[in-house]
């Protein structure tokens, strides 16, 4: 059911299309139509509906006119990005495994970004029931072709995921905004090739000593965080929020770092052993007893550095299109290294561990990856997910201690204790981890 309403105000006029998708909303829609037709719109306004004369200031919403559910107007456009505000998404938080109440979809900001950048410009003026699988497929092809910026298969895949979630929600029982999701039977996207960037020994040496230079335009804790990722194999998000309360036994033999599940990609607690080299980095980053976050922001005291600080430091800001932002060369350019990302440091550390002869299953534990096979036998997923909660601390400590010793050898730094040849030391660590407790 739909009809057009003509408004007159300040000598001008505007036609609005009022649409009702639910029969139960017709009375509320009629009340809205009468309000829109009233000649006092320029005095009273209707900000609650998102409708106001051009050039007219915002007014307080009328309390006697609730917004009818299912009633839309073509003139209503939310240009403030309120959908990104957490108070709108957190209306119905759910209890997570750690006991905290958080949004059901914790990555809702990314989903909202993909809907805003891709879905809204192309399909925003259509009714949900009018969108077809051909519309989604065409949009996906245009993203891959570069019509929305840089050609990206990844953006097309994320757009499909966001659209699928949106239409699946709209088709759920009790809503029925659409009869079925249009995100089906879409053509397959080209496979995304995994990154293979691994730093060589010479690059590791240049990078490690270059981070100690006093003339770098980046904060010392950001440089220490980059070292810490190479030493611990943790993801940037997992290590940047490191809090003093998450560190244990730093002055003892079995130091460790407990990462809470809300910062972990797979939403499970990580207990990561800390080598002597990792402990040295932590102690240098903690400059005072009052500092709670290991990698504290230089701009906002009491807060960790931004999650993109490490990537921005490596890449620099010369690519920024904002004219008011300072253009600074990245660490890769300053040190004369081929560009790489913080995630490439994890890959480099895992490659060092593999070259030392450590088992892939042990390295996977350090990376917080799930090993799908063991001794060439398939293991049911439920075994590790529900029953086996072993953290494999001995094996992980052996791998990380081996990587720390190898890094010391590469950069030429003195070890805490005499180190033998790299292969023999790794074998000693493996035997110690496999031996009796």
N, C-alpha and C positions, 0 to 999 in steps of 0.2 A: 504494500500500500504506500503510495507516495503522492505528494502534491506540491505545487510551487506557491511560495508566499512572497509577495512584493512589499518591500519596506521603503518608506519615504522618510528622509531625514535631511535637514540642513539644505534643502533644495535639491537633493540628489535621491537616487533610488537604487535598490539592489534586489535581485531575485535570488531566493534561497530555495533549495530543494530539500524537503523534509521527507525522510524515508523511515518506515516502521517495519521491522522484521518480525515482530511478535504481535499477535492479535491482542494480547492482554495489555499492550502498551498504547492502544489507540486513544484512550481517554487522556492519558498523560500527554500524548503527542498533540491532541486537539488543544489542550491548555497551552502548550508551547506555541502552537500556530497562532492562537489568539493573542498571545503576548507579543509575538513577532510582528503581527499586523497592527498592533496598537501604535498610535501616533506619538506616544511618549517614550519611544525607544531611545531617542537622543537624550532624554533627561534621565531615564531610569537605567538604561543599558541592560544587558543580560550577560555579564561576564561569566556567570556560572556555566553558560552554554558555549562560551568561547566566541560570542557574537557581540560586536560593538561597532559603531560607526567609525569610519576611517578618520583618524586624527582625534578621536575622542579618548580621553584618559580612562584608565581602568577604574571600575567602581566596585564597591563591595557587593558580593553575590547576594541575591535575594534569597532569604531563608524560606519564603513561602512558595518557592517554585523548584521543587526537587527535579533533578535531571532524569527524564524517563529513560529507563534502560532499553536499549535496542533502537533508540531514535538518534539519527545522525544528521549532520548538515554538511553540505559541500563547503560552506564558508568557515567551518570550524577547522582550524589548523593549529596544532601545538608546536610553536616555533621556539619554545623555551627549553625543550629537551627534558621536560619533567619526568618522562618515562625512565630516565636514567637515575632518578633519585632513589636512594635506598629506602626512604620511608614509604614509597609506593610499592616497592617489591617486597618489603619485609612485613606486609600486612599479615601474612599467614606463614610465619617461619615454622620450620619443623625441627624436631630434636635429632641431632646428629649423633654418631657413635661415641663421640667424646663427651656427650651430655649438653653441649651448647645448642642454643636455638639460632639457626641460621637459615637463609633462604633455601628452598628446595633445590633450585638451580644456582649454585654458588658462582658459576661463571656467567651470570645473567648479563653482566655488562658487555661481554664479548658478543653474546647473542643479540642484544639490543643494537650493538654497533653494526652488525651484519644486516639486520633488518632495516636500519636507518640508511645505510650507505647503498644498499642494493635493492631491497624489496620496495621501500617507500618511493624512491624516485620513479621506478618503472611501473609498479602495480598499485601505488598508494591510492589512486583515484577510483579503482575498481572495487566492487563489492567482493567479499570473500568468495561467494558462491560463483562469481563470474570468472575467477582465475582457473585456468586450465593447465594441464601438464605441458602443453606446448608453450605457454607463457613462461613457465619455470625453465624449460629446456632452452628457449631462446635467450632468456636472461643469463643462464649458465654459459652458453656459448659466447655471449657478448663479453662476459667477464674474462673468459679465457682469451678472447681476441684482443683484449686491452681497451675496450670502450669505456671502462670504468677506472682508467688509470693504467698501471703496469699490468701486463698480462699475467694472470696467476691462476693456476689450477687449484691451488690451495684455497684462494678466496671463493672460487666456485663451489668447492666442496663444503666450506663453512656456510656459504649462503644456502646450499641445499639442506644442510643440517638444521639451520635456523628456521627455514621455511617449513620443513617437515615437522618440526616441533610445534610451530604455530598452527598449522592446519590440523595436525593430530589433536591438539587441544581443542580447536574449534569444532571438530567432528565428534568429540566425546559425548556419551549419553548425558542428557540433561542440558546440553548446549545446542547442538545441531545447527550451528551457523552454516555449516557445509555438510553435504551428505557423505563426502569422501575426500580424502586428501589428494590434491593434484600432484603430489611429489612421488609418483609411482611410475614405473616403466620408463624412467629417464635414461637417455643414452649414457653409457659408462664414460667416465672421465679418464683421460690419459693418466697412467701411473706417475706418482711423484717420486723422483729419484732421490734416494737418501744422500745426505751430505757425507763426504769422505775426507774432509779436511783434518789432517793430523799434523801437529807441529813436529819438526825434526829436532834432533838433539841440539843442533846449532841454533835453531829458532827458540827452543826452550831456554837456552843459556842467554841469548840476547834479550828475550822477554823478561826473564827473571831478574837479571841485573838492571835492565832498563826501568823496571818498576821502582827501583831504589833511587833513581835520579831525583835531585832536588829541584830541577827546573821544569818538572812536568806540570801542566795546567790542571791536573786533577788531584782530588783529595787523597791523602795517604791511605785512608781506610778503604777507599774504592780500589786502590792498587792491592791492598792486602786481601780484599775479598776475591780478587782475580787469582791471587796465589792460592787462597784457601780452596777455591773450586778445583784447581789443578791437583791439590794434595788430597782432598777428601772425596772427589767424584760426586759431590752433591749438586743438585740443580740450584740455579741462582735464587729462585724464590725460597728454597728450603734453607739456604745458608744466610741470606741477607737479613732475615728476621731473627737471627740467633740472639737469644736473651741469656743473661747471666744465670737465670734459674734453670736453663736447659743444659748447662755444662756440669759435668760431674768428674771428680777425682783428677783435676788438672795437674796436681802435684804428685800423683801416684802413678803406678805402672799401667793401670787399665783406665786411662782417661776416655771419656765418651761424650757424645753430643746427641741428645734426644730431640728429634724434630717432631713437633706435634702434628697430628694427622691433618689439621686444617691447612697446613702449608705444603702438604705432600701431594703430588700429582694423583696417586692412586688412593688417597685418603686412608693411609695406614701409618701408624707411628714408625719412625725410623730410629733405630739405635745405632749410631755410626761411631765406631772406634776412632780415636784420635791418635795419630802418630806423634812422635816428639816434634816433628816439623810443624804439624798442625797446631800443637799446643804453643809453640813459639810464636806463630802468627797471631793466635788469640791473645796472648799476653801482651804483644806489642800493640794490638788494636785497643785493648782495655787500658786507657791512659789514666783512669781515676777510679776510686772505689764507688763513686756516685754514678758512674756510667753503667746503665742497665743493658743496652744493646751493644753487642760486640762491634758491629759496623754501624755506628751512629752517624746520622746525617750531619754534615757540616753546617747546614742551614737551619735545621729544625732540631733543637736539642731535645733529647728524650724520645726521638723517633729514629727508626732505621733508615738507611739510605734507600732511595727509590728503587723499585724493582728493575727499572731500565737503566740504572746508573752505570752498571758494568758494560752493557752493550753500547751505550752512548759513549763511554770512555774509549772503547776500542774503535768505534766507527768514527767518532767525532761529530761535529755539528755543521760541517761545511755543506751538507746536503739539505739542510733546513731551508724551507721556502720563506719562513718568517723573516722579514727584513730587519725587524727589531732585535732578533736574537743574535748573540755573538757567534761568529763563525770560528770554530776552533778545530785544529787538526786532531785526529784520533791517535791513540797510542800506536796502532799498527803503522800509521804513516810516520809518526815521530821516530819510531824505532826501526823503520825500514823493513817491516815484515809484510808478507802477503796477508790480505785481510782475513780475519777469522772472527768467530763469535764466542761468547762465554761457553756455549754448549760444546764447542769444539775442544775446549779444555778437558771436559769429561771424557770425550772420545780419545784424546791424547793420553790421559791417565790410564784408561782401560787398555789401550794399545801397549803402553809400557808394561802393564801387568801381564798381558798376554805374551809379550816377548820374554818376560822373565819365567815363563812356564807355568803360570797359575791356571787352574782349571776355569773354563768359561762359566760354570755354575757359581764358583766363588766370586768371580768378577761381576756376574749378574746380581748377586746379593749386594755388593757394594754400590751398584748403580740403581738399586731398588727395582730391578727387573725380575719378572717371574720366569724361572727356568721351566720350560715345557717338557724337557726330557732329562732323564738321569740314567746314565749307563745304557743309553740307547733304548730305554723302555719308556713308553708313554705313562705319565703319572696323571691321574684325575685332578682336575682343577680344584675340586672340593677339598682335596687332601691338604693343600697348602693354605687354602682360603679359610677353612673352618676348623680343621683338626690340628695341623702342625703349625704352631706359633713360635717355633725356634727362630732366634735372630741370627744364628750361626756366627756368633761373635768371634770365635777363634779363627775361623776361616777368613772373615772380613778383616780382622786385625792383621793376619799374616799378609794379606794382599796389600793393605794400605801401608803397613810398615815396609814392605818390599818396594812399593812405589816411592815412599819417602826416601829410602836409602838410594834408589836409583836417581832420583832428582838431585840429591846431594852430590852424587858422583858426577852428574851432568853439569851442574852449575859450579862445581868445584868448591862447595862449602864444606867445612869440616863436620864430620858426623859426631854424634854424641858418644859413640864407641867405635872402636876399630871395625872397619868393614872389609870383608874379603871380596873376592871376585863376585860379580853380579849374579851369575848362575848359581854358584855355591851358596851364596847368602839366601837366595830365593829358595833353594832346595832345603836349607836349614829351617827356614820359616815354615815351609810346607810340612816338613817332618814334625816340627813342634806343634803345629795346629792339628795334625792327624794323630798325635800321640795321646796317651792317657791324660786326663785332666789332672 
